[in-house]
Amino acid sequence: MEKIAGAAIFLVGLLIMFSGRPTAAKNGSPTAGTFRLPSWADRAIQWGIGILSVWFGVQLFFGEAHFF
């Protein structure tokens, strides 16, 4: 079961890294009372989550990590 979950998490991590675009504003002029991330920070967070997902998926697949 952990091999299936590892493969699924690995694929989800790849999808997170390579699909989608940052949704943060690129013009740098947020409206009053709001906070927006710069587009580079949004992309860095996206890649960080993707890399962690790929890493955990590989660890699950090869038996180095366990859910419980």
Secondary structure as UniProt FT lines:
FT   HELIX           2..18
FT   TURN            32..33
FT   HELIX           39..61
FT   TURN            62..63
//
